[in-house]
Amino acid sequence: MSRSVLYTSSPLLASKTPVWRSKFIVAGIALAFVALAGRAAYVQVFGNDFFQRQGEVRFARTLELPANRGRILDRNGLILASSVPAPSIWAIPEDVEGSKAQLAQLAKLLDMSQAELSKKLENEDKSFVWLKRQVDEPVAQKIQALGIKGIYQRKEYKRQYPEGEAVAHVVGFTNVEDRGQEGMELAFNKDLAGRPGSRRVIKDRLGRVVEDVREQVPPVDGKELQLSIDSKMQFVAYQKLRDAVLTNRAHAGSVVVLDAITGEVLAMANYPSYVPDKRQNMSGSQLRNRALTDTFEPGSVMKAFTVGLALDTNRVKPQTQIQTAPGRIQITGSTISDAHPRGVLSVEEVIQKSSNVGTVKMAMQMQPREMWETFSRAGFGQKPQLAFPGVVSGRLRPYKTWKPIEQATMSYGYGLSASLFQMARAYTVFGHDGQIISATLLKSDEPASGVQVFSSRTAAEIRKMLQMAAGPGGTGPKAQTVGYSVGGKSGTAYKQVGKGYGTDKDRKYRGWFVGMAPIDKPRVIVAVMIDEPSAGKYFGGDVAAPVFSEVVQQTLRMMGVQPDVAVKPQIVAQAVEESF
């Protein structure tokens, strides 16, 4: 039987509670609710921007949608550089869950040891780590098939270069971020790269996309770039140059082929070269385009310009006789010599035999300013207007500082410097009716505009002299080509070592040949340089002229130029030695 409780019998319960206390408690609770309501209003309305930003910082992400880099094509549309999908593999280390066998297979697919993989997954940043950038698509598919939690992929592109080392110095390469680093990849990076798109999303703490926040901005793919280079001519030029460098045990070599009508660069090769997408342990000397970046004293190549000025100003005619005996001349106490004393030579023979004395005698009739202006108009001392990184201007000092001996040596190519490309472009003066034309690495079907340096009559007279220089009795008979008439000038120079040119025992040389073909209506200008040949021959007529011959013959045939010589020309066994 239950017993009723009498609350009034308890002293504690029977005591009366003050009214103010209950009111205080109710008021306190009401104030708390008002504060919470105010805080909610502040968060949701008045301070909304701040908290929205904080939320976005923690969970909102802008994902970049990469653009496909534009292809680089040769003049015939053959691919020189293109991008292919190459996903990159990344991980959230703290989330990675996989069996020992799965992780071993992952390491194998990533071409790394299990220890290397474990080290990456132990990275201090537990929320993100790259495992490997740009793997092949089949490899990425196998990794995805493993189904390892915490392993993710990002869509990227990898650059491929089908023509490899033959065209490496022209095309260049990109880095892992697909940005141009050398060559045309760098020069036209903005056009090739395009514009990446974007996607604004909300991610959870595991990095998974939960929601798209705003409309996706699609990427704009890069533009295609079509070069003036002919990949077949480029391969021939590279192959012949490589063979010459190896045969002559040379340090390096370069070759440039220009279209004498449009100014397009049909081929530009250097050896040694490199494979653009395999550049491990490469040095700067291997990567640079020597034809554009290396300068040297052009030597006997300049005699054509000195003689051209003498002809153009009517100081001499092609048959004017010049006494070169006894094979040397004194200029303000310094002696200038020929390799062999010749006696009386015509102006034509001065070029054919490469006489320093004959050239100096013509030059000393001129004002320094005349020579300087002619050399400048021919592009010497001027930076070529070519869209390519690292192009150099060479050196041509102001004429006001020239001493008589300097004027004399500059007349046959010493005391100034130029790149092989500058020398090739300068010879368009003789191949384009006295005009020097602009050169380009981009395809162009229009004849190039030019600046007049000599009259067309003078240009034709110099072409005849160059033909003599490249024929029997000249300094470059090995430049002769089956089926085509050629003309050109060989050059040989001591290579500067420190502040001098070394001694007879350790002296180093450069040999080159610059010329054109066919001689009456030139279609191509070809320049070849062999640096430090050490197999016994070093004259340009011996080491560079044979490369010129082979490149010219193959190039003209590819261009469909009709032969203008019916029979194979007779080539003498030994070229006339050039004067230094």
BELJO-V621112 format. One record per residue. N is the residue number from 1. RES is the residue in one letter. SS is DSSP state (alpha for helix, beta for strand, coil for the rest). BURIAL is I if it has 24 or more other ideal C-beta (glycine too) atoms within 12 Angstrom, else O. D_CENTER is the distance of its C-alpha to the mean C-alpha in Angstrom with 2 decimals. Layout:
N|RES|SS|BURIAL|D_CENTER  N|RES|SS|BURIAL|D_CENTER
//
This chain:
1|M|coil|O|106.96  2|S|coil|O|104.33  3|R|coil|O|105.14  4|S|coil|O|104.11  5|V|coil|O|102.17  6|L|coil|O|103.66  7|Y|alpha|O|100.81  8|T|alpha|O|103.30  9|S|alpha|O|104.61  10|S|coil|O|101.28  11|P|alpha|O|101.21  12|L|alpha|O|97.41  13|L|alpha|O|97.30  14|A|alpha|O|100.32  15|S|coil|O|98.81  16|K|coil|O|97.64  17|T|coil|O|93.87  18|P|coil|O|93.29  19|V|alpha|O|91.95  20|W|alpha|O|89.38  21|R|alpha|O|87.62  22|S|alpha|O|86.94  23|K|alpha|O|85.84  24|F|alpha|O|83.44  25|I|alpha|O|81.87  26|V|alpha|O|81.48  27|A|alpha|O|80.04  28|G|alpha|O|77.56  29|I|alpha|O|76.41  30|A|alpha|O|76.13  31|L|alpha|O|74.07  32|A|alpha|O|71.71  33|F|alpha|O|71.23  34|V|alpha|O|70.66  35|A|alpha|O|68.01  36|L|alpha|O|66.26  37|A|alpha|O|66.44  38|G|alpha|O|65.04  39|R|alpha|O|62.20  40|A|alpha|O|61.44  41|A|alpha|O|61.55  42|Y|alpha|O|59.16  43|V|alpha|O|56.70  44|Q|alpha|O|56.94  45|V|alpha|O|57.32  46|F|alpha|O|56.98  47|G|coil|O|54.31  48|N|alpha|O|52.56  49|D|alpha|O|49.14  50|F|alpha|O|48.86  51|F|alpha|O|49.82  52|Q|alpha|O|47.57  53|R|alpha|O|44.62  54|Q|alpha|O|45.74  55|G|alpha|O|46.05  56|E|alpha|O|42.58  57|V|alpha|O|41.15  58|R|alpha|O|42.89  59|F|alpha|O|42.56  60|A|beta|O|40.33  61|R|beta|I|36.65  62|T|beta|O|33.82  63|L|beta|I|31.85  64|E|beta|O|28.30  65|L|beta|I|27.77  66|P|coil|I|24.08  67|A|coil|I|22.53  68|N|coil|I|20.92  69|R|coil|I|17.18  70|G|coil|I|16.65  71|R|coil|I|15.67  72|I|beta|I|12.94  73|L|beta|I|14.96  74|D|coil|I|14.99  75|R|coil|I|17.43  76|N|coil|O|20.34  77|G|coil|O|19.77  78|L|coil|O|18.73  79|I|beta|I|16.78  80|L|beta|I|13.21  81|A|beta|I|13.03  82|S|beta|I|16.14  83|S|beta|I|18.00  84|V|beta|I|21.33  85|P|beta|I|24.05  86|A|coil|I|23.98  87|P|coil|I|26.80  88|S|beta|I|26.84  89|I|beta|I|30.19  90|W|beta|I|31.99  91|A|beta|I|35.57  92|I|coil|I|38.36  93|P|alpha|I|39.76  94|E|alpha|O|43.25  95|D|alpha|O|43.61  96|V|coil|I|42.46  97|E|beta|O|45.40  98|G|coil|I|45.18  99|S|coil|O|47.16  100|K|alpha|O|46.26  101|A|alpha|O|45.46  102|Q|alpha|I|43.18  103|L|alpha|I|41.20  104|A|alpha|O|40.99  105|Q|alpha|O|39.61  106|L|alpha|I|37.10  107|A|alpha|I|35.86  108|K|alpha|O|35.57  109|L|alpha|I|33.55  110|L|coil|I|31.16  111|D|coil|O|30.85  112|M|coil|O|32.41  113|S|coil|O|35.82  114|Q|alpha|O|38.66  115|A|alpha|O|38.69  116|E|alpha|O|35.06  117|L|alpha|I|35.91  118|S|alpha|O|39.11  119|K|alpha|O|37.36  120|K|alpha|I|34.99  121|L|alpha|I|38.04  122|E|coil|O|39.86  123|N|coil|O|37.30  124|E|coil|O|38.93  125|D|coil|O|37.58  126|K|coil|O|39.92  127|S|coil|O|38.62  128|F|coil|I|34.95  129|V|beta|I|32.76  130|W|beta|I|29.65  131|L|beta|I|30.60  132|K|beta|I|27.33  133|R|coil|O|24.24  134|Q|coil|I|23.16  135|V|coil|I|25.66  136|D|coil|O|26.16  137|E|alpha|O|28.53  138|P|alpha|O|31.39  139|V|alpha|I|31.31  140|A|alpha|I|31.52  141|Q|alpha|O|34.50  142|K|alpha|O|36.28  143|I|alpha|I|35.86  144|Q|alpha|O|37.30  145|A|alpha|O|40.16  146|L|alpha|I|41.16  147|G|coil|O|42.34  148|I|coil|I|41.99  149|K|beta|O|42.97  150|G|coil|I|40.47  151|I|beta|I|37.35  152|Y|beta|I|35.10  153|Q|beta|I|31.89  154|R|beta|I|29.27  155|K|coil|I|27.36  156|E|coil|I|23.59  157|Y|beta|I|20.75  158|K|beta|I|18.48  159|R|beta|I|15.28  160|Q|beta|I|15.74  161|Y|coil|I|13.68  162|P|coil|I|16.46  163|E|coil|I|14.80  164|G|alpha|O|13.74  165|E|alpha|I|12.43  166|A|alpha|I|12.77  167|V|alpha|I|9.74  168|A|alpha|I|7.77  169|H|alpha|I|5.17  170|V|alpha|I|4.85  171|V|alpha|I|5.88  172|G|coil|I|4.67  173|F|beta|I|8.02  174|T|beta|I|10.75  175|N|coil|O|13.58  176|V|coil|O|17.21  177|E|coil|O|17.80  178|D|coil|I|15.38  179|R|coil|I|13.26  180|G|beta|I|9.48  181|Q|beta|I|8.15  182|E|beta|I|4.39  183|G|alpha|I|1.89  184|M|alpha|I|5.41  185|E|alpha|I|7.23  186|L|alpha|I|7.09  187|A|alpha|I|7.63  188|F|coil|I|10.41  189|N|alpha|I|11.51  190|K|alpha|O|15.00  191|D|alpha|I|15.68  192|L|alpha|I|14.46  193|A|alpha|I|16.27  194|G|coil|I|19.62  195|R|beta|O|22.52  196|P|coil|I|24.29  197|G|beta|O|28.06  198|S|beta|O|30.81  199|R|beta|I|34.16  200|R|beta|O|36.82  201|V|beta|I|39.16  202|I|beta|O|41.96  203|K|beta|I|41.68  204|D|coil|O|44.52  205|R|coil|O|44.54  206|L|coil|O|43.20  207|G|coil|I|40.05  208|R|coil|O|41.32  209|V|beta|O|40.87  210|V|beta|O|44.33  211|E|beta|O|43.88  212|D|beta|O|41.46  213|V|coil|O|42.10  214|R|coil|O|40.64  215|E|coil|O|39.05  216|Q|coil|O|35.68  217|V|beta|O|32.65  218|P|coil|O|30.62  219|P|coil|O|26.78  220|V|beta|O|24.88  221|D|coil|O|22.23  222|G|coil|I|18.79  223|K|coil|O|18.36  224|E|coil|I|17.03  225|L|beta|I|14.18  226|Q|beta|I|14.99  227|L|beta|I|12.67  228|S|coil|I|14.33  229|I|coil|I|13.20  230|D|coil|I|16.36  231|S|alpha|I|15.85  232|K|alpha|I|19.05  233|M|alpha|I|18.21  234|Q|alpha|I|14.82  235|F|alpha|I|16.89  236|V|alpha|I|19.49  237|A|alpha|I|17.27  238|Y|alpha|I|15.69  239|Q|alpha|I|19.24  240|K|alpha|I|20.93  241|L|alpha|I|18.55  242|R|alpha|I|18.96  243|D|alpha|O|22.70  244|A|alpha|I|22.93  245|V|alpha|I|21.24  246|L|alpha|O|23.58  247|T|alpha|O|26.58  248|N|coil|I|26.32  249|R|coil|O|25.53  250|A|coil|I|22.68  251|H|coil|I|20.31  252|A|beta|I|17.14  253|G|beta|I|16.29  254|S|beta|I|14.00  255|V|beta|I|14.90  256|V|beta|I|14.21  257|V|beta|I|16.42  258|L|beta|I|17.33  259|D|beta|I|20.03  260|A|coil|I|22.71  261|I|coil|I|24.18  262|T|coil|I|21.55  263|G|coil|I|18.72  264|E|beta|I|16.34  265|V|beta|I|13.64  266|L|beta|I|15.27  267|A|beta|I|13.34  268|M|beta|I|10.71  269|A|beta|I|11.14  270|N|beta|I|11.38  271|Y|beta|I|14.07  272|P|coil|I|14.51  273|S|coil|I|11.93  274|Y|coil|I|12.16  275|V|beta|I|13.16  276|P|coil|I|10.82  277|D|coil|I|14.06  278|K|beta|O|15.85  279|R|coil|I|14.24  280|Q|coil|O|17.58  281|N|coil|O|18.19  282|M|coil|O|14.72  283|S|coil|O|14.40  284|G|alpha|O|11.95  285|S|alpha|O|12.61  286|Q|alpha|I|11.59  287|L|alpha|I|8.21  288|R|coil|I|7.09  289|N|coil|I|6.26  290|R|alpha|I|9.97  291|A|alpha|I|10.62  292|L|alpha|I|9.27  293|T|alpha|I|10.04  294|D|coil|I|13.27  295|T|beta|I|16.42  296|F|beta|I|19.84  297|E|coil|I|23.14  298|P|coil|I|23.07  299|G|alpha|I|26.69  300|S|alpha|I|28.71  301|V|alpha|I|26.13  302|M|alpha|I|27.46  303|K|alpha|I|31.01  304|A|alpha|I|30.50  305|F|alpha|I|29.89  306|T|alpha|I|32.86  307|V|alpha|I|35.10  308|G|alpha|I|33.87  309|L|alpha|I|34.98  310|A|alpha|I|38.31  311|L|alpha|I|38.87  312|D|alpha|I|37.91  313|T|coil|O|40.34  314|N|coil|O|43.06  315|R|coil|O|43.47  316|V|coil|I|43.33  317|K|coil|O|43.43  318|P|coil|I|41.93  319|Q|coil|O|45.27  320|T|coil|I|46.00  321|Q|beta|O|47.16  322|I|beta|I|45.78  323|Q|beta|O|47.53  324|T|coil|I|45.09  325|A|coil|O|47.86  326|P|coil|O|48.22  327|G|coil|O|44.45  328|R|beta|O|43.79  329|I|beta|I|44.09  330|Q|beta|O|44.81  331|I|beta|I|42.94  332|T|coil|O|44.46  333|G|coil|O|45.34  334|S|beta|O|42.14  335|T|beta|O|42.15  336|I|beta|I|39.60  337|S|beta|I|40.18  338|D|coil|I|39.41  339|A|coil|I|38.89  340|H|coil|O|42.08  341|P|coil|O|44.79  342|R|coil|I|45.08  343|G|coil|O|47.84  344|V|beta|O|47.83  345|L|beta|I|44.68  346|S|beta|I|44.00  347|V|alpha|I|40.87  348|E|alpha|I|39.51  349|E|alpha|I|40.26  350|V|alpha|I|38.60  351|I|alpha|I|35.25  352|Q|alpha|I|36.36  353|K|alpha|I|37.46  354|S|coil|I|34.82  355|S|coil|I|37.54  356|N|alpha|I|36.64  357|V|alpha|I|40.21  358|G|alpha|I|40.40  359|T|alpha|I|37.14  360|V|alpha|I|38.34  361|K|alpha|I|41.72  362|M|alpha|I|40.19  363|A|alpha|I|37.85  364|M|coil|I|40.76  365|Q|coil|I|42.50  366|M|coil|I|39.81  367|Q|coil|O|39.27  368|P|alpha|I|36.20  369|R|alpha|O|35.32  370|E|alpha|I|35.25  371|M|alpha|I|32.79  372|W|alpha|I|30.54  373|E|alpha|I|30.57  374|T|alpha|I|29.83  375|F|alpha|I|26.90  376|S|alpha|I|25.54  377|R|alpha|I|26.03  378|A|coil|I|24.13  379|G|coil|I|21.03  380|F|coil|I|21.55  381|G|coil|I|21.26  382|Q|coil|I|19.57  383|K|coil|I|16.08  384|P|coil|I|14.63  385|Q|coil|O|14.74  386|L|coil|I|11.37  387|A|coil|I|9.74  388|F|coil|I|6.31  389|P|coil|I|6.18  390|G|coil|I|7.88  391|V|coil|I|9.47  392|V|coil|I|12.89  393|S|coil|I|16.32  394|G|coil|I|18.14  395|R|beta|I|21.85  396|L|coil|I|24.91  397|R|coil|O|27.88  398|P|coil|O|30.44  399|Y|alpha|I|33.14  400|K|alpha|O|35.92  401|T|alpha|O|35.12  402|W|coil|I|35.17  403|K|coil|O|38.01  404|P|alpha|O|39.52  405|I|alpha|O|38.03  406|E|alpha|I|34.54  407|Q|alpha|I|35.05  408|A|alpha|I|36.20  409|T|alpha|I|33.27  410|M|alpha|I|30.69  411|S|alpha|I|32.36  412|Y|coil|I|31.13  413|G|coil|I|27.73  414|Y|coil|I|28.46  415|G|coil|I|28.21  416|L|coil|I|24.97  417|S|beta|I|21.35  418|A|beta|I|18.42  419|S|beta|I|15.08  420|L|alpha|I|15.32  421|F|alpha|I|13.66  422|Q|alpha|I|16.36  423|M|alpha|I|18.97  424|A|alpha|I|18.18  425|R|alpha|I|18.33  426|A|alpha|I|21.44  427|Y|coil|I|23.20  428|T|alpha|I|23.14  429|V|alpha|I|26.07  430|F|alpha|I|28.17  431|G|alpha|I|26.98  432|H|coil|I|27.53  433|D|coil|I|31.02  434|G|coil|I|30.19  435|Q|beta|I|27.53  436|I|beta|I|23.96  437|I|beta|I|21.96  438|S|coil|I|18.94  439|A|coil|I|15.79  440|T|beta|I|13.69  441|L|coil|I|11.00  442|L|beta|I|13.50  443|K|coil|I|16.71  444|S|coil|O|19.63  445|D|coil|O|23.15  446|E|coil|O|24.58  447|P|coil|O|25.13  448|A|coil|I|23.10  449|S|coil|O|25.10  450|G|beta|I|25.47  451|V|beta|I|27.07  452|Q|beta|O|29.97  453|V|coil|I|29.81  454|F|coil|I|32.57  455|S|coil|O|35.24  456|S|alpha|O|34.83  457|R|alpha|O|37.70  458|T|alpha|I|35.95  459|A|alpha|I|32.74  460|A|alpha|I|34.96  461|E|alpha|I|36.76  462|I|alpha|I|33.60  463|R|alpha|I|32.43  464|K|alpha|I|35.78  465|M|alpha|I|35.37  466|L|alpha|I|31.93  467|Q|alpha|I|33.62  468|M|alpha|I|36.27  469|A|alpha|I|33.77  470|A|coil|I|32.22  471|G|coil|I|35.71  472|P|coil|O|38.72  473|G|coil|I|39.56  474|G|coil|I|36.10  475|T|coil|I|33.39  476|G|coil|I|31.20  477|P|alpha|I|33.50  478|K|alpha|I|31.32  479|A|alpha|I|28.95  480|Q|coil|I|31.71  481|T|beta|I|30.92  482|V|coil|I|33.50  483|G|coil|O|34.39  484|Y|beta|I|32.32  485|S|coil|I|32.99  486|V|beta|I|30.25  487|G|beta|I|29.95  488|G|beta|I|27.77  489|K|beta|I|27.84  490|S|beta|I|27.18  491|G|beta|I|26.46  492|T|beta|I|27.10  493|A|beta|I|26.81  494|Y|beta|I|27.83  495|K|coil|I|25.03  496|Q|coil|O|25.90  497|V|beta|O|27.06  498|G|coil|O|27.97  499|K|coil|O|30.01  500|G|beta|O|31.00  501|Y|coil|O|30.29  502|G|coil|O|32.25  503|T|coil|O|35.47  504|D|coil|O|36.31  505|K|coil|O|36.15  506|D|coil|O|32.69  507|R|coil|O|31.02  508|K|coil|I|27.44  509|Y|beta|I|26.06  510|R|beta|I|23.14  511|G|beta|I|23.98  512|W|beta|I|22.36  513|F|beta|I|23.48  514|V|beta|I|22.63  515|G|beta|I|24.68  516|M|beta|I|25.44  517|A|beta|I|27.61  518|P|coil|I|30.16  519|I|coil|I|31.53  520|D|coil|I|33.83  521|K|coil|O|31.42  522|P|coil|I|27.88  523|R|coil|I|25.54  524|V|beta|I|22.55  525|I|beta|I|21.21  526|V|beta|I|19.83  527|A|beta|I|18.71  528|V|beta|I|18.75  529|M|beta|I|18.61  530|I|beta|I|20.17  531|D|beta|I|20.08  532|E|coil|I|23.36  533|P|coil|I|25.24  534|S|coil|O|28.26  535|A|coil|O|30.29  536|G|coil|O|32.63  537|K|coil|I|30.92  538|Y|coil|I|28.54  539|F|coil|I|29.24  540|G|alpha|I|26.49  541|G|alpha|I|29.09  542|D|alpha|I|29.49  543|V|alpha|I|26.09  544|A|coil|I|23.64  545|A|alpha|I|26.08  546|P|alpha|I|26.73  547|V|alpha|I|23.08  548|F|alpha|I|23.21  549|S|alpha|I|26.44  550|E|alpha|I|25.29  551|V|alpha|I|22.06  552|V|alpha|I|24.12  553|Q|alpha|I|26.90  554|Q|alpha|I|24.94  555|T|alpha|I|22.79  556|L|alpha|I|25.91  557|R|alpha|O|27.80  558|M|alpha|I|25.24  559|M|alpha|I|25.39  560|G|coil|O|29.16  561|V|coil|I|29.94  562|Q|coil|O|33.53  563|P|coil|O|34.27  564|D|coil|O|36.04  565|V|coil|I|37.46  566|A|coil|O|40.38  567|V|coil|O|40.58  568|K|coil|O|38.42  569|P|coil|I|38.25  570|Q|coil|O|39.91  571|I|coil|I|37.53  572|V|coil|O|39.18  573|A|coil|O|38.81  574|Q|coil|O|37.65  575|A|coil|I|35.56  576|V|coil|I|36.98  577|E|coil|I|35.53  578|E|coil|I|33.42  579|S|coil|I|34.48  580|F|coil|I|32.35
//
